[in-house]
Amino acid sequence: MITQRDAISLLNEFGKNGTPFSFYCDFLGENWEIAALEKGNTSDFKLSISSTNGEQSTVDSRQLTVGKNPVSFPDFKKAFDQVVHEINIGNSFLTNLTFQTPIDIDSSLEEIIELSSARYKLYVPDQFVVFSPETFIKTRNDWIYSYPMKGTIDATLKNAEEIILNDPKETAEHITIVDLIRNDLSQVASEVSVSKFRYVEEIRTREKNLLQVSSEVKGKLPDQWQEKLGEILTKLIPAGSISGAPKPETLSIIQRVENYNRGFYTGICGVFDGENLDTGVMIRFIKKENDQLFYCSGGGITSFSDPEKEYQEMIDKVYLPV
C-alpha cells in the first residue's frame, strides 16, 4: 500500500513508459495498491473487467441467499435529516449517504467473487470483494469518457423505465451529477460534452432485476496525457456519483454524518493496458471485519428525497449478481 504522492509518481512513470498495470485506491484517494502487469509478476489482488453487466456465471452456484440486517429506519432517518438540513441551508445540492449492513451468507469472499458477474470484479483476499456495474472513466483514442450512474428502480415494476426517467427527484439528482462530472472532466480535458443523457441499463440479480440510469460525458485529452496519468486520476477522485456536489463541502458532510469510515468502499479500481485506461467505481462492496461480513450501500439525497424510498433503495442494493 502506498500514499497518494507515491502513487502519482508511479502512475506517471508507468504511463510514460507504456507499462500495463492494475490498481485500486480508497474513497479519498489516500491509499493505493498498484501492480505492474508484467509477465511472471504477481499481485495481492485479483481484478477483472467485462464489457457488460449481469453475464451468466460459468461456475455452478448454490441457492445463495443474503441475510440482511440493515440499520433501523429511525437511525437512517436521523442521518437523512442531517443531510437534508445541510442541503436546505445551502451547503450541498446532492449528498451520497451510505451505510454498512451486516449480512449473513454461507459463502467465503472468494466464493462470492467467483459466483458473481459484473463489469468490474475485484477480490482482495480476506479483506473485501467488489462487483460493480459502474464505470468511473475510460479512455479511447485520446478521449476520456465518464459514465455517472444515478437512479435505481425495481425492473419488475409496471412501466419501471418510464417511472424512473420521469421521476422529478431522480431527474434532478442525475442532472446535478452529470454537471459535476462535466466540471471534473474539464480539469483534465477540453471539448467536454454530454454525449448520451439518461439511458437505462438492466442489472440482473438473484433476488430481483434492477434498472439503473446512466449518462456519458466525454472530453479530449491533451497530447501525451499518459505521462500525467497520476495527476489526471487524483484530480477526478473521489467520483462525483458517490460523493455529491459541490464536492469539497459535500465530502465534509459525509465525514460528519456517516457513522463509519468508508475506507475502500466507493474507491476506484482499474487497468491500464499501456495505452488506455478502464476504471470502475467500487460500489456493490462486501468487506470482512472480525469474521463478520458487511455490505455497503446507499444513494444520493436531495431536497426532494423521500426517506422511506431512500431507505428501501439502500436495502435493495444489498444483493449478489449471480
C-alpha positions in Angstrom: 0.0 0.0 0.0 1.4 3.4 -1.0 0.4 7.0 -0.4 -1.2 9.3 -2.9 2.1 11.2 -3.5 4.0 8.0 -4.3 1.1 6.7 -6.4 1.1 9.8 -8.6 4.8 9.3 -9.3 4.4 5.6 -10.1 1.3 6.1 -12.3 3.1 8.9 -14.3 6.1 6.6 -14.7 4.0 3.6 -15.9 2.0 5.9 -18.2 5.1 7.4 -19.8 6.7 4.0 -20.3 3.5 2.4 -21.5 3.7 -0.2 -18.7 0.4 -2.1 -18.2 -0.8 -2.1 -14.6 -3.9 -2.7 -12.4 -4.7 -0.8 -9.3 -7.3 0.2 -6.7 -7.5 3.0 -4.2 -9.7 4.2 -1.3 -12.6 6.6 -1.4 -10.4 9.7 -0.8 -7.5 8.5 -2.9 -5.2 8.5 0.1 -4.1 4.8 -0.1 -3.2 2.9 -3.3 -2.3 -0.6 -4.4 -0.7 -0.7 -7.9 0.7 -3.8 -9.6 2.6 -3.9 -12.9 1.1 -6.5 -15.3 4.5 -7.8 -16.4 5.0 -11.5 -17.3 5.6 -13.5 -14.2 4.6 -10.7 -11.9 2.0 -11.4 -9.2 -0.2 -9.2 -7.1 -2.0 -9.5 -3.8 -5.4 -8.8 -5.5 -7.4 -10.1 -8.5 -9.2 -7.6 -10.8 -11.2 -8.5 -13.9 -13.2 -6.3 -16.3 -16.0 -7.4 -18.5 -17.7 -5.5 -21.4 -21.2 -6.0 -19.9 -23.1 -6.3 -16.6 -25.0 -9.4 -15.5 -23.3 -12.0 -17.6 -24.2 -15.6 -16.6 -21.7 -17.1 -14.3 -19.8 -20.1 -15.6 -19.5 -21.5 -12.1 -22.2 -23.8 -10.7 -23.8 -21.7 -7.9 -25.8 -22.8 -5.0 -29.1 -21.1 -4.0 -27.3 -18.2 -2.3 -29.4 -16.1 0.0 -28.2 -13.0 1.7 -29.5 -12.4 5.3 -29.7 -8.6 5.7 -29.5 -6.8 9.0 -29.8 -3.1 8.0 -29.7 -0.1 10.2 -33.1 0.7 11.7 -35.3 3.2 9.9 -35.1 5.7 12.8 -31.3 5.6 12.7 -31.4 6.0 8.9 -33.8 8.9 9.3 -31.6 10.7 11.8 -28.7 10.7 9.3 -31.0 11.5 6.4 -32.4 14.5 8.3 -28.9 15.8 9.0 -28.1 15.6 5.3 -31.3 17.3 4.2 -30.6 20.1 6.8 -27.2 20.7 5.2 -28.8 20.8 1.8 -31.6 23.2 2.9 -29.0 25.7 4.3 -27.1 25.6 1.1 -24.0 23.5 1.9 -24.8 20.9 -0.7 -27.1 20.2 -3.6 -26.7 16.5 -3.5 -25.1 14.2 -0.9 -24.5 10.5 -1.3 -25.4 8.9 2.1 -24.2 5.3 2.7 -24.4 2.7 5.5 -22.8 -0.7 6.1 -25.3 -3.6 6.6 -24.2 -6.7 8.4 -25.0 -9.7 6.3 -25.3 -13.5 6.8 -24.3 -15.7 3.9 -22.9 -19.2 3.8 -20.0 -18.4 1.4 -16.5 -17.0 1.6 -15.4 -13.8 -0.1 -13.6 -15.9 -2.7 -16.7 -17.9 -3.4 -18.8 -14.8 -3.7 -16.5 -13.2 -6.3 -16.2 -16.4 -8.3 -20.0 -16.8 -8.5 -20.8 -13.1 -9.2 -20.9 -11.4 -12.6 -20.4 -7.7 -13.1 -18.5 -5.3 -15.2 -15.8 -4.7 -12.6 -14.8 -7.5 -10.2 -12.1 -7.1 -7.5 -11.0 -9.6 -4.9 -8.6 -8.6 -2.1 -8.1 -11.8 -0.1 -9.6 -11.8 3.4 -10.5 -8.1 3.1 -13.2 -7.3 0.6 -14.8 -8.0 -2.8 -16.3 -5.7 -5.4 -18.8 -6.5 -8.2 -19.5 -3.1 -9.6 -21.7 -2.1 -12.6 -20.4 1.5 -12.7 -17.6 2.8 -14.9 -15.6 5.7 -13.5 -13.5 6.8 -16.5 -12.4 5.1 -19.7 -10.0 6.4 -22.4 -10.0 5.7 -26.1 -8.1 7.4 -29.0 -7.1 10.3 -26.6 -10.7 10.9 -25.5 -11.8 10.4 -21.9 -15.3 9.1 -21.0 -17.2 9.0 -17.8 -20.5 7.2 -17.1 -22.2 8.6 -13.9 -24.9 6.2 -12.7 -27.7 7.8 -10.7 -31.3 6.4 -10.4 -32.3 2.8 -9.4 -35.7 1.1 -9.6 -37.0 -2.5 -9.4 -37.2 -3.7 -13.0 -40.3 -5.8 -12.3 -42.5 -2.8 -11.6 -45.0 -1.9 -14.3 -43.6 0.8 -16.5 -40.4 0.9 -14.4 -38.3 2.6 -17.1 -41.0 5.3 -17.7 -41.3 5.9 -13.9 -37.6 6.3 -13.3 -37.0 8.5 -16.3 -39.9 10.8 -15.3 -39.3 11.0 -11.6 -38.5 14.7 -10.7 -36.3 13.8 -7.8 -34.3 11.2 -9.9 -34.0 13.7 -12.8 -32.7 16.5 -10.6 -30.2 14.2 -8.9 -28.9 12.9 -12.3 -28.6 16.4 -13.8 -26.6 17.5 -10.7 -24.2 14.6 -11.0 -23.8 15.0 -14.8 -23.0 18.6 -14.3 -20.4 17.8 -11.6 -18.7 15.2 -13.8 -18.6 17.6 -16.7 -16.9 20.1 -14.5 -14.5 17.4 -13.2 -13.5 16.4 -16.7 -12.9 20.0 -17.6 -10.0 20.0 -15.2 -8.1 17.4 -17.4 -9.7 17.6 -20.9 -11.1 20.1 -23.5 -14.2 19.9 -25.6 -16.2 18.4 -22.8 -19.8 17.5 -23.6 -22.6 15.2 -22.6 -22.8 12.7 -25.5 -25.6 10.5 -24.0 -28.1 11.6 -21.4 -30.1 9.3 -19.1 -30.1 5.9 -20.7 -31.2 2.8 -18.9 -29.3 -0.4 -18.2 -30.6 -3.6 -16.5 -28.7 -5.2 -13.7 -29.6 -8.8 -13.1 -29.5 -10.2 -9.6 -30.8 -13.4 -7.9 -33.4 -11.5 -5.9 -34.6 -9.1 -8.4 -33.5 -7.2 -11.6 -32.8 -3.5 -11.3 -32.9 -0.7 -13.8 -30.1 1.9 -13.4 -29.9 5.2 -15.2 -26.5 6.4 -16.7 -25.2 9.2 -18.9 -22.0 9.5 -21.0 -19.7 12.6 -20.6 -16.6 12.9 -22.8 -13.7 15.2 -23.3 -10.5 15.5 -25.4 -7.3 14.7 -23.6 -4.0 16.6 -24.2 -1.2 15.1 -26.2 1.0 12.7 -24.2 -1.7 12.6 -21.5 -0.3 9.2 -20.3 2.7 11.0 -18.8 0.3 12.8 -16.4 -1.8 9.8 -15.6 -1.3 10.2 -11.8 -2.4 13.8 -11.8 -5.4 13.1 -14.0 -6.7 10.3 -11.8 -6.2 12.1 -8.5 -7.9 15.3 -9.8 -11.0 13.3 -10.5 -11.1 11.3 -7.3 -13.5 10.8 -5.5 -16.1 10.0 -8.1 -18.9 12.6 -8.2 -21.6 9.9 -8.3 -20.7 8.6 -4.9 -19.8 11.9 -3.2 -22.0 14.8 -4.3 -22.0 18.4 -5.2 -20.3 20.7 -4.6 -17.7 18.1 -3.9 -15.5 19.7 -1.1 -18.4 20.8 1.1 -20.3 17.5 0.5 -17.3 15.4 1.5 -17.2 17.3 4.8 -20.9 16.5 5.3 -20.3 12.8 4.5 -17.5 12.5 7.0 -19.6 14.2 9.8 -22.9 12.2 9.2 -21.8 8.7 8.2 -21.1 6.7 11.3 -18.2 4.6 9.8 -15.1 5.1 7.7 -15.8 4.1 4.1 -12.2 3.1 3.5 -12.0 1.3 0.1 -15.8 1.3 -0.4 -16.6 3.8 -3.2 -12.9 4.0 -4.2 -11.7 3.3 -7.7 -10.2 0.3 -9.4 -9.0 -0.3 -12.9 -6.5 -1.4 -15.6 -4.1 0.5 -17.9 -3.1 -1.6 -20.9 -0.2 0.6 -21.9 -2.3 3.0 -24.0 -5.7 3.2 -22.4 -7.4 3.2 -19.0 -10.6 1.4 -17.9 -11.7 2.1 -14.4 -14.7 1.4 -12.2 -16.3 2.9 -9.1 -16.1 0.4 -6.2 -19.8 0.1 -5.3 -21.5 -3.2 -4.6 -19.0 -3.9 -1.9 -18.6 -6.5 0.8 -15.9 -6.3 3.4 -14.8 -8.6 6.2 -14.2 -7.4 9.7 -13.6 -9.7 12.6 -15.3 -12.6 10.8 -18.4 -10.5 10.1 -19.3 -9.5 6.6 -20.7 -6.0 5.8 -22.4 -4.9 2.6 -22.0 -1.2 2.0 -24.7 0.6 0.1 -26.6 3.9 -0.1 -27.9 6.6 -2.5 -28.0 10.3 -3.4 -30.0 12.6 -1.2 -31.6 15.8 -2.5 -34.1 18.2 -1.1 -36.8 16.2 -3.0 -35.8 12.9 -1.4 -38.3 10.7 0.4 -36.7 9.0 3.4 -38.7 5.7 3.1 -37.8 5.4 -0.6 -34.2 6.1 0.1 -34.1 3.6 2.9 -35.6 0.9 0.7 -33.1 1.7 -2.1 -30.2 1.3 0.3 -31.6 -2.2 1.2 -32.4 -3.1 -2.5 -28.7 -2.5 -3.4 -27.6 -5.3 -1.0 -27.6 -8.1 -3.5 -25.4 -10.7 -5.2 -25.3 -10.5 -9.0 -25.2 -14.3 -9.6 
